[in-house]
């Protein structure tokens, strides 16, 4: 009843059913199209042998196999007992040539080892070869939106908006959960050369200065490698002029050596008015010109630009740079040229850059007027305004008239309290479903005390990690960020806008404009009856808080002492999507940790190697107030 000595290629074989994709178990190059020469198949036991087999022996059922078709579906299956030999191949697997398998009843132990160990995936319930390569370091606590780290390389002459793009893009990527950091080579140069003398430092014939600048670039690249390889970063923005092909080839070779992707962003602008405006608004206030009068500083900086212009080699996607992934932003977004976008995150970067502009504008954020739900301490719901909420709506109308804004757009959610607030403005308004308040799920229209009494575990879990916590059958702050991304894109395209929204929504929008972290976002103060005026400036956003002097209840909850300790590593988040967990590999697809442990213990052998952990860190799901 042992293994047959060799397969008969011209015949159709009877083999046990095994839930593998075609050819995946036979080693490299087999693909299921042809039978590998080193594999012997086990013949099914005869009826007499099966009857004579010892009691409890596992004799798997047979199934047909064809060369051209691979595995075919069987009609019955007897489960394999994993307790006999923990973490061993199932007894009906084919063995290497020269060895005898355990497939038949009474067969001897195999004399050779399988080419690879096999383990079972909890999700797919398939036995697949274990990957023995060393595990990569965890790159972030957020969703992995990149399959490999990416280096974004800025290209362009000075005063073309490279640093503006770098900081704005970094703010956006961090907001959507992609750990990103800017490495500005100018800061490395200022650290190496404490005192800036004049534009002569940037002359191409200044060999000593050229060596210093190259060493600064190499130091920045070393920090890029450290950030992407060891500190959990997913994207690094290399902010420098990078005007020569030699420098860009250095960066490409560095990225290839470290398995990083490269994406170039070149800012091209030939409008002297725009360049002069950039120099006056940004460059003259830099540390290089501290204490200098504006005329001398302007003259020196324009000479610095001429030094770069002499050796400038623009990106050429039609010839020399046709294999590079890049986008050229021409004349501050008037035109774009995109070449060889490689992955999802690069396409999102392109989409973002095509939506931003630098025109002066003002964005106003405010919550709806005080609602009946606020008075009762309820979260969620769709009740109307209270008497004080209606007074705020009237005061908001007067405030908007005083601002005398041209072509002001008004956006609201689809909930009654924001619509009633906007009605008093006597202006057209647009309703956005994406601006609706965070969904509290089973906690809708409950007070905090009711949640604490009815769902004490949920109440505690939400305080432990408010950003990633997802209400049962509801949303988390992270879900809300994903929902609000189209709103951010449209805000970047607009000029003057008033957004009337809700507490959690306003926190997410404010965190984007102020570059706040996920940890800070759920605790930003957004009181009722207060308008926040946001004015984009060179490298950030200026915020003014305007109280309209109408009393209202306080709906803000401070961070608890439990929250300051940080999240529990085994916290349950009730996740059903990868974006709802801080670590994509830690997302049980069931609703309780006890059920999860029961399912994993039933699915896997008791003795497991380190590659298959016996526990998965769960996630979290609790809440207090809809906006909270």
C-alpha positions as CSV (number, residue, x, y, z in Angstrom):
1,X,0.0,0.0,0.0
2,X,3.0,2.3,-0.3
3,X,3.8,4.8,-3.0
4,X,4.1,3.6,-6.6
5,X,7.6,3.6,-8.0
6,X,6.8,6.0,-10.8
7,X,3.8,7.6,-12.5
8,X,2.6,6.4,-15.9
9,X,2.5,9.5,-18.0
10,X,0.2,8.1,-20.7
11,X,-2.6,7.2,-18.2
12,X,-5.0,9.1,-16.1
13,X,-4.2,8.7,-12.4
14,X,-6.5,8.4,-9.4
15,X,-5.3,10.7,-6.7
16,X,-6.7,12.1,-3.5
17,X,-8.5,15.4,-3.6
18,X,-6.4,18.2,-2.2
19,X,-7.4,21.9,-2.2
20,X,-4.4,23.4,-3.9
21,X,-4.2,25.6,-6.9
22,X,-2.9,23.8,-9.9
23,X,0.8,23.0,-9.7
24,X,1.5,25.1,-6.6
25,X,2.8,22.2,-4.4
26,X,5.2,20.6,-6.9
27,X,8.0,23.1,-6.8
28,X,9.3,25.8,-9.3
29,X,8.5,25.5,-13.0
30,X,5.9,22.8,-12.9
31,X,2.8,25.0,-13.1
32,X,0.5,22.0,-13.3
33,X,0.9,21.7,-17.1
34,X,3.3,18.7,-16.9
35,X,4.0,16.2,-14.2
36,X,7.3,17.0,-12.5
37,X,9.9,14.2,-12.9
38,X,10.8,14.2,-9.2
39,X,7.3,13.5,-7.9
40,X,5.7,10.1,-7.3
41,X,2.0,9.8,-6.8
42,X,0.4,7.5,-4.3
43,X,-2.1,5.0,-5.6
44,X,-5.4,4.8,-3.8
45,X,-5.9,1.8,-1.6
46,X,-7.8,-1.2,-2.9
47,X,-11.1,-2.1,-1.1
48,X,-9.5,-5.1,0.5
49,X,-6.5,-3.1,1.8
50,X,-8.7,-0.4,3.1
51,X,-10.8,-3.0,5.0
52,X,-7.6,-4.5,6.5
53,X,-6.2,-1.2,7.5
54,X,-5.8,-0.4,11.2
55,X,-8.7,1.4,12.8
56,X,-8.3,5.1,12.7
57,X,-5.9,5.1,9.7
58,X,-6.5,8.0,7.4
59,X,-7.2,6.7,3.9
60,X,-8.1,9.8,1.8
61,X,-10.6,9.4,-1.1
62,X,-9.4,9.4,-4.6
63,X,-9.8,11.9,-7.4
64,X,-9.0,12.0,-11.1
65,X,-6.0,14.0,-12.3
66,X,-5.0,15.0,-15.8
67,X,-1.9,16.6,-17.1
68,X,-3.5,19.4,-19.0
69,X,-6.2,20.2,-16.5
70,X,-4.5,19.9,-13.1
71,X,-6.6,19.1,-10.1
72,X,-10.3,18.5,-10.5
73,X,-13.0,18.8,-8.0
74,X,-13.6,15.6,-5.9
75,X,-17.0,14.4,-4.7
76,X,-16.1,13.5,-1.1
77,X,-13.4,14.2,1.4
78,X,-12.3,12.9,4.7
79,X,-10.6,15.4,7.0
80,X,-7.0,14.9,7.8
81,X,-6.2,14.6,11.5
82,X,-3.5,17.3,12.3
83,X,-2.9,15.8,15.7
84,X,-0.9,12.8,14.5
85,X,2.1,14.8,13.3
86,X,1.8,18.6,14.0
87,X,2.9,20.8,11.1
88,X,3.6,17.9,8.8
89,X,2.4,17.6,5.2
90,X,-1.0,15.9,4.8
91,X,-0.5,12.1,4.4
92,X,-1.9,12.1,0.9
93,X,0.6,14.5,-0.6
94,X,3.0,13.3,-3.3
95,X,6.5,12.6,-2.2
96,X,9.9,13.1,-3.7
97,X,11.3,10.5,-6.0
98,X,13.0,7.7,-4.2
99,X,11.0,8.2,-1.0
100,X,7.9,6.3,0.2
101,X,5.0,8.4,1.4
102,X,2.6,8.0,4.2
103,X,-0.4,8.0,1.9
104,X,-1.3,4.3,1.9
105,X,-2.3,2.5,5.0
106,X,0.6,0.9,6.7
107,X,3.2,2.8,4.6
108,X,6.6,3.6,6.0
109,X,7.8,7.0,7.0
110,X,9.2,9.1,4.1
111,X,12.9,8.7,3.6
112,X,13.2,12.2,2.2
113,X,11.8,15.6,3.1
114,X,9.4,17.7,1.2
115,X,11.0,20.5,-0.9
116,X,9.2,23.0,1.4
117,X,7.2,22.8,4.6
118,X,3.5,23.4,4.3
119,X,1.3,25.6,6.5
120,X,-2.4,26.4,6.5
121,X,-3.7,29.9,5.9
122,X,-6.5,30.8,8.3
123,X,-8.3,32.8,5.7
124,X,-8.0,30.6,2.6
125,X,-8.0,27.3,4.4
126,X,-5.3,26.1,1.9
127,X,-2.0,24.4,2.5
128,X,0.7,26.4,0.9
129,X,4.5,26.4,1.1
130,X,6.0,28.4,3.9
131,X,8.1,31.3,2.8
132,X,11.4,31.0,4.7
133,X,12.7,34.5,3.8
134,X,13.2,36.8,6.7
135,X,10.3,38.9,7.5
136,X,10.4,42.6,6.5
137,X,10.1,45.2,9.2
138,X,6.7,46.6,9.9
139,X,6.6,49.8,7.9
140,X,3.7,51.5,9.6
141,X,0.8,51.3,11.9
142,X,-1.6,52.4,9.2
143,X,-2.9,50.8,6.1
144,X,-0.3,49.7,3.6
145,X,-1.2,51.6,0.5
146,X,2.2,50.9,-1.1
147,X,3.6,47.5,-2.0
148,X,7.2,48.8,-1.6
149,X,8.7,52.1,-0.3
150,X,8.7,55.0,-2.7
151,X,11.2,57.9,-3.0
152,X,9.6,61.0,-4.5
153,X,12.3,63.1,-6.1
154,X,11.6,66.8,-6.6
155,X,13.2,68.4,-9.7
156,X,13.4,72.0,-10.8
157,X,15.1,75.4,-10.5
158,X,14.8,77.4,-7.3
159,X,11.6,79.3,-6.6
160,X,9.5,77.0,-8.6
161,X,7.3,75.7,-5.8
162,X,9.2,72.4,-5.1
163,X,9.1,72.8,-1.3
164,X,5.5,74.0,-1.4
165,X,4.5,70.8,-3.3
166,X,6.7,68.6,-1.0
167,X,5.1,69.8,2.2
168,X,1.5,69.9,0.8
169,X,1.9,66.4,-0.7
170,X,3.4,65.1,2.6
171,X,0.5,66.6,4.6
172,X,-2.0,64.8,2.3
173,X,-0.3,61.4,2.3
174,X,0.1,61.5,6.1
175,X,-3.6,62.4,6.4
176,X,-4.8,59.4,4.4
177,X,-2.5,57.2,6.5
178,X,0.6,56.8,4.4
179,X,3.7,57.6,6.6
180,X,5.6,60.2,4.7
181,X,8.5,62.5,5.5
182,X,10.3,65.4,3.7
183,X,14.1,65.4,3.4
184,X,15.1,68.9,2.4
185,X,18.7,69.0,1.2
186,X,18.8,72.8,1.8
187,X,18.5,72.1,5.6
188,X,21.4,69.7,5.4
189,X,23.4,72.3,3.6
190,X,22.6,74.9,6.3
191,X,23.7,72.5,9.0
192,X,27.0,71.8,7.2
193,X,27.7,75.5,6.3
194,X,26.5,77.6,9.2
195,X,27.1,80.9,7.5
196,X,25.8,81.6,4.0
197,X,27.9,84.2,2.1
198,X,26.5,84.7,-1.4
199,X,25.4,83.0,-4.6
200,X,29.0,82.1,-5.3
201,X,28.5,79.0,-3.2
202,X,26.2,77.6,-6.0
203,X,28.5,78.4,-8.9
204,X,29.3,75.2,-10.9
205,X,33.0,76.1,-10.9
206,X,33.2,76.2,-7.1
207,X,34.6,72.7,-6.6
208,X,34.8,72.8,-2.9
209,X,31.2,73.9,-2.5
210,X,30.2,71.2,-5.0
211,X,31.7,68.6,-2.8
212,X,29.9,69.9,0.2
213,X,26.6,69.9,-1.6
214,X,27.1,66.4,-2.8
215,X,27.9,65.2,0.7
216,X,24.8,66.9,2.0
217,X,22.7,65.0,-0.7
218,X,24.3,61.7,0.3
219,X,23.6,62.4,4.0
220,X,20.0,63.0,3.1
221,X,19.8,59.8,1.1
222,X,21.2,57.9,4.1
223,X,18.4,59.3,6.2
224,X,15.9,58.3,3.5
225,X,17.2,54.7,3.7
226,X,16.9,54.7,7.5
227,X,13.4,56.1,7.4
228,X,12.1,53.7,4.8
229,X,13.9,50.6,6.0
230,X,13.8,50.8,9.8
231,X,11.5,53.6,10.9
232,X,8.3,52.4,9.3
233,X,8.1,55.0,6.6
234,X,6.3,54.3,3.3
235,X,7.2,57.4,1.3
236,X,10.2,59.8,1.5
237,X,10.2,63.1,-0.4
238,X,13.7,64.1,-1.5
239,X,13.4,67.9,-1.8
240,X,16.3,69.4,-3.8
241,X,16.8,70.9,-7.2
242,X,18.2,67.7,-8.7
243,X,18.7,69.6,-12.0
244,X,21.4,67.3,-13.5
245,X,21.0,63.8,-14.9
246,X,24.1,62.8,-13.0
247,X,22.4,63.6,-9.7
248,X,19.1,61.9,-10.7
249,X,21.0,58.8,-11.8
250,X,22.7,58.7,-8.4
251,X,19.2,58.7,-6.8
252,X,17.9,56.0,-9.1
253,X,20.8,53.7,-8.5
254,X,20.5,54.3,-4.7
255,X,16.8,53.3,-4.9
256,X,17.5,50.2,-7.0
257,X,20.1,49.0,-4.5
258,X,17.5,49.3,-1.7
259,X,14.4,48.1,-3.6
260,X,12.7,51.5,-3.5
261,X,10.5,52.8,-6.2
262,X,11.2,56.2,-7.6
263,X,8.7,58.9,-8.7
264,X,9.9,62.3,-10.1
265,X,8.0,65.5,-9.7
266,X,9.3,68.3,-11.8
267,X,8.0,71.9,-11.4
268,X,8.5,74.0,-14.5
269,X,7.6,77.7,-14.5
270,X,8.8,80.3,-17.0
271,X,6.5,83.1,-15.8
272,X,8.8,85.8,-14.3
273,X,5.9,87.2,-12.3
274,X,5.2,83.9,-10.5
275,X,9.0,83.4,-9.9
276,X,9.4,86.9,-8.4
277,X,6.3,86.4,-6.2
278,X,7.7,83.1,-4.9
279,X,11.0,84.8,-4.1
280,X,9.4,87.7,-2.3
281,X,7.0,85.6,-0.2
282,X,9.2,82.7,0.7
283,X,12.9,82.8,-0.2
284,X,13.6,86.3,1.3
285,X,12.4,85.1,4.7
286,X,14.7,82.0,4.7
287,X,17.6,81.7,7.1
288,X,20.0,82.4,4.3
289,X,18.9,86.0,4.1
290,X,18.3,86.8,7.8
291,X,19.3,90.3,8.5
292,X,19.6,91.3,4.8
293,X,17.6,94.0,3.1
294,X,15.1,92.7,0.5
295,X,16.7,94.4,-2.5
296,X,20.1,92.8,-1.9
297,X,18.5,89.4,-1.0
298,X,16.4,89.5,-4.2
299,X,19.4,90.3,-6.4
300,X,21.5,87.5,-4.8
301,X,18.8,84.9,-5.1
302,X,18.2,85.7,-8.8
303,X,21.9,85.1,-9.4
304,X,21.7,81.8,-7.5
305,X,18.9,80.8,-10.0
306,X,21.2,81.7,-12.9
307,X,23.9,79.4,-11.4
308,X,21.5,76.4,-11.5
309,X,20.1,77.4,-14.9
310,X,23.6,77.0,-16.5
311,X,23.6,73.2,-15.8
312,X,19.9,72.5,-15.8
313,X,18.8,69.4,-17.7
314,X,15.0,69.0,-17.6
315,X,13.3,65.7,-17.5
316,X,12.9,64.3,-21.0
317,X,10.2,61.6,-21.0
318,X,10.3,61.4,-24.8
319,X,14.0,60.3,-25.0
320,X,16.5,60.1,-22.2
321,X,14.0,59.7,-19.3
322,X,11.3,57.6,-21.1
323,X,11.7,54.7,-18.6
324,X,11.2,56.9,-15.5
325,X,8.0,57.4,-13.6
326,X,7.3,61.2,-13.5
327,X,4.9,64.1,-13.6
328,X,5.8,67.5,-14.9
329,X,3.8,70.3,-13.4
330,X,4.0,73.2,-15.9
331,X,3.2,76.8,-15.0
332,X,1.7,76.2,-11.6
333,X,-0.8,73.6,-12.8
334,X,-1.7,75.0,-16.2
335,X,-0.5,71.8,-17.9
336,X,0.7,68.4,-16.7
337,X,2.8,65.7,-18.4
338,X,2.6,62.2,-16.9
339,X,4.9,59.3,-17.8
340,X,4.8,55.6,-16.7
341,X,2.8,55.8,-13.5
342,X,3.6,52.4,-11.8
343,X,1.2,51.8,-8.9
344,X,-1.8,53.0,-6.9
345,X,0.0,55.5,-4.7
346,X,1.6,57.2,-7.7
347,X,-1.7,57.5,-9.4
348,X,-3.1,59.1,-6.2
349,X,-0.2,61.5,-6.1
350,X,-0.9,62.5,-9.7
351,X,-4.6,63.0,-9.0
352,X,-3.8,65.2,-6.0
353,X,-1.3,67.4,-7.8
354,X,-3.8,67.9,-10.6
355,X,-6.4,69.3,-8.1
356,X,-4.4,71.8,-6.1
357,X,-3.9,75.4,-7.0
358,X,-2.1,78.5,-5.5
359,X,-4.8,81.1,-6.0
360,X,-5.7,83.2,-2.8
361,X,-8.8,81.9,-1.1
362,X,-10.5,81.4,2.3
363,X,-12.1,78.3,3.7
364,X,-14.6,78.7,6.6
365,X,-15.5,75.7,8.8
366,X,-18.2,75.6,11.3
367,X,-20.6,73.1,13.0
368,X,-24.3,73.3,12.7
369,X,-26.2,75.3,15.3
370,X,-27.0,73.6,18.6
371,X,-29.5,70.8,18.1
372,X,-32.0,69.1,20.3
373,X,-29.7,66.1,20.3
374,X,-26.9,68.3,21.8
375,X,-29.2,69.5,24.6
376,X,-30.1,65.9,25.5
377,X,-26.6,64.7,25.3
378,X,-27.3,62.2,22.5
379,X,-24.9,61.2,19.8
380,X,-26.0,60.9,16.2
381,X,-29.6,61.1,15.2
382,X,-31.2,63.7,13.0
383,X,-33.1,66.1,15.2
384,X,-33.5,69.8,14.3
385,X,-32.0,72.9,15.8
386,X,-32.8,74.2,19.3
387,X,-33.8,77.8,19.9
388,X,-30.1,78.8,20.5
389,X,-29.2,76.9,17.4
390,X,-31.6,79.0,15.4
391,X,-30.0,82.2,16.9
392,X,-26.6,81.0,15.7
393,X,-28.0,80.4,12.2
394,X,-29.1,84.1,12.1
395,X,-25.8,85.3,13.5
396,X,-23.9,83.2,10.9
397,X,-25.9,84.9,8.1
398,X,-24.9,88.3,9.3
399,X,-21.2,87.2,9.6
400,X,-21.2,85.9,6.0
401,X,-22.6,89.2,4.8
402,X,-19.9,91.2,6.6
403,X,-17.2,89.1,5.0
404,X,-18.3,90.3,1.6
405,X,-16.9,87.2,-0.1
406,X,-17.2,86.9,-3.9
407,X,-18.7,83.7,-5.3
408,X,-18.9,82.0,-1.9
409,X,-20.0,78.4,-2.0
410,X,-21.8,76.8,0.9
411,X,-21.7,73.1,1.6
412,X,-23.7,71.1,4.1
413,X,-24.3,67.5,5.0
414,X,-27.6,65.8,4.3
415,X,-28.7,65.9,8.0
416,X,-31.5,68.3,9.1
417,X,-29.4,70.4,11.6
418,X,-26.9,71.5,9.0
419,X,-29.6,72.2,6.3
420,X,-31.5,74.3,8.8
421,X,-28.4,76.3,9.6
422,X,-27.7,76.9,5.9
423,X,-31.3,78.0,5.2
424,X,-30.8,81.2,7.1
425,X,-27.9,82.3,4.8
426,X,-30.2,83.0,1.9
427,X,-27.5,81.6,-0.4
428,X,-27.5,78.5,-2.6
429,X,-26.0,75.5,-0.9
430,X,-24.8,72.0,-1.8
431,X,-25.6,68.9,0.2
432,X,-22.8,66.3,0.6
433,X,-23.6,62.9,1.9
434,X,-19.8,62.6,2.6
435,X,-20.2,65.4,5.2
436,X,-22.7,63.4,7.3
437,X,-21.6,62.8,10.9
438,X,-19.6,59.7,11.9
439,X,-21.9,56.7,12.1
440,X,-22.2,55.5,15.7
441,X,-23.9,52.2,14.7
442,X,-25.7,50.6,17.6
443,X,-24.8,53.6,19.8
444,X,-26.8,56.0,17.7
445,X,-29.1,58.3,19.7
446,X,-27.6,57.2,23.0
447,X,-25.9,59.2,25.7
448,X,-22.4,58.5,27.0
449,X,-23.8,57.2,30.3
450,X,-26.2,54.9,28.4
451,X,-23.3,53.5,26.3
452,X,-21.2,53.0,29.4
453,X,-24.0,51.1,31.1
454,X,-25.1,49.0,28.1
455,X,-21.7,48.5,26.4
456,X,-19.1,49.0,29.1
457,X,-16.4,47.1,27.0
458,X,-17.1,49.3,24.0
459,X,-17.0,52.4,26.0
460,X,-13.5,51.5,27.4
461,X,-12.1,50.3,24.1
462,X,-13.0,53.6,22.3
463,X,-11.1,55.6,24.9
464,X,-8.1,53.4,24.4
465,X,-7.7,54.3,20.7
466,X,-10.3,56.7,19.4
467,X,-8.9,57.1,15.9
468,X,-9.0,53.4,14.9
469,X,-12.0,52.4,17.1
470,X,-15.0,51.5,15.0
471,X,-18.5,51.6,16.5
472,X,-20.3,48.2,16.3
473,X,-22.1,48.4,12.9
474,X,-20.7,52.0,12.5
475,X,-17.6,53.9,11.5
476,X,-14.2,54.8,12.9
477,X,-12.3,58.1,12.4
478,X,-10.2,56.3,9.9
479,X,-13.2,55.3,7.9
480,X,-14.3,58.9,8.1
481,X,-11.0,60.1,6.6
482,X,-11.5,57.8,3.7
483,X,-15.0,59.1,3.2
484,X,-13.9,62.7,3.3
485,X,-11.1,62.4,0.8
486,X,-13.3,63.5,-2.2
487,X,-14.3,66.5,-0.1
488,X,-10.7,67.5,0.4
489,X,-10.0,67.1,-3.3
490,X,-12.9,69.4,-4.1
491,X,-11.9,71.9,-1.4
492,X,-8.5,72.1,-3.0
493,X,-10.0,72.9,-6.3
494,X,-12.3,75.7,-5.0
495,X,-11.8,79.3,-3.9
496,X,-14.0,80.7,-1.1
497,X,-16.1,78.0,0.6
498,X,-18.2,77.7,3.8
499,X,-18.5,74.2,5.1
500,X,-21.3,73.6,7.7
501,X,-20.7,70.1,9.1
502,X,-20.4,68.1,12.3
503,X,-17.8,67.7,15.1
504,X,-16.0,64.6,13.9
505,X,-16.1,65.7,10.3
506,X,-14.8,69.1,11.2
507,X,-12.0,67.5,13.1
508,X,-10.9,65.4,10.1
509,X,-11.0,68.4,7.8
510,X,-9.1,70.6,10.3
511,X,-6.5,67.9,10.8
512,X,-5.8,67.9,7.1
513,X,-5.2,71.7,6.9
514,X,-3.2,71.9,10.1
515,X,-1.2,68.7,9.5
516,X,-2.4,67.0,12.7
517,X,-1.6,63.4,13.4
518,X,-4.1,60.6,13.7
519,X,-3.5,60.6,17.5
520,X,-4.4,64.3,17.8
521,X,-7.3,64.4,15.3
522,X,-10.1,62.9,17.6
523,X,-9.3,65.5,20.3
524,X,-9.2,68.7,18.3
525,X,-11.5,71.3,19.8
526,X,-14.4,72.3,17.4
527,X,-17.0,74.1,19.6
528,X,-20.5,74.9,18.6
529,X,-21.3,78.4,17.4
530,X,-17.7,79.1,16.4
531,X,-16.4,79.7,12.9
532,X,-12.8,78.8,11.9
533,X,-11.3,80.9,9.1
534,X,-8.5,79.0,7.2
535,X,-6.2,81.0,5.0
536,X,-3.6,78.9,3.0
537,X,-0.1,80.5,3.2
538,X,3.2,79.5,1.7
539,X,4.0,76.3,3.7
540,X,0.9,75.9,5.8
541,X,-2.4,77.4,6.8
542,X,-3.3,80.3,9.1
543,X,-6.3,79.7,11.4
544,X,-8.6,82.3,13.0
545,X,-11.3,81.3,15.5
546,X,-14.4,83.6,15.5
547,X,-17.0,83.1,18.2
548,X,-20.4,84.5,17.3
549,X,-21.4,85.0,20.9
550,X,-24.3,82.6,21.1
551,X,-24.3,80.2,24.0
552,X,-24.3,76.5,23.4
553,X,-23.6,73.2,25.3
554,X,-20.0,71.9,25.4
555,X,-19.8,68.6,23.5
556,X,-16.0,68.2,23.7
557,X,-14.6,65.2,25.7
558,X,-11.0,65.4,26.8
559,X,-8.5,62.6,26.4
560,X,-8.9,60.2,29.3
561,X,-6.0,58.8,31.4
562,X,-6.7,55.4,29.8
563,X,-6.2,56.9,26.3
564,X,-2.9,58.4,27.3
565,X,-1.5,54.9,28.0
566,X,-2.0,54.0,24.4
567,X,-4.0,51.2,22.7
568,X,-4.2,47.7,23.9
569,X,-2.2,45.5,21.4
570,X,-5.0,42.9,21.5
571,X,-7.8,45.4,21.1
572,X,-10.8,44.4,19.0
573,X,-11.9,46.8,16.3
574,X,-14.7,44.9,14.7
575,X,-13.0,45.4,11.3
576,X,-14.4,44.2,8.0
577,X,-12.0,46.1,5.7
578,X,-8.2,46.4,5.7
579,X,-8.5,50.2,6.1
580,X,-10.1,49.8,9.5
581,X,-7.1,48.4,11.3
582,X,-3.8,50.0,12.2
583,X,-1.9,46.9,11.1
584,X,-3.4,45.1,8.1
585,X,-2.2,41.7,9.3
586,X,-4.1,42.2,12.6
587,X,-7.7,42.2,11.5
588,X,-9.9,39.4,12.7
589,X,-12.9,39.1,10.5
590,X,-15.3,38.1,13.3
591,X,-16.9,40.1,16.0
592,X,-15.2,38.8,19.2
593,X,-11.8,37.9,20.3
594,X,-13.1,34.7,22.0
595,X,-14.7,33.5,18.7
596,X,-11.5,34.3,16.9
597,X,-9.4,32.2,19.3
598,X,-11.8,29.3,19.0
599,X,-11.7,29.4,15.2
600,X,-7.9,29.6,15.0
601,X,-7.5,26.7,17.5
602,X,-9.8,24.6,15.4
603,X,-8.2,25.4,12.1
604,X,-4.5,24.9,13.0
605,X,-2.4,22.2,14.7
606,X,-1.5,22.7,18.3
607,X,2.2,23.0,17.7
608,X,3.0,25.8,15.4
609,X,6.2,27.4,14.2
610,X,7.0,31.1,14.7
611,X,5.8,31.9,11.2
612,X,2.2,31.1,12.2
613,X,1.4,33.0,15.5
614,X,-1.2,31.4,17.7
615,X,-2.8,34.8,18.3
616,X,-3.7,37.6,16.1
617,X,-3.9,41.1,17.6
618,X,-7.4,42.2,17.1
619,X,-8.9,45.6,16.7
620,X,-11.1,48.0,18.5
621,X,-14.7,49.3,18.3
622,X,-16.1,51.6,20.9
623,X,-17.5,55.1,21.0
624,X,-18.9,57.9,22.8
625,X,-20.3,60.8,20.9
626,X,-21.0,60.9,17.2
627,X,-18.4,63.6,16.6
628,X,-16.2,62.7,19.6
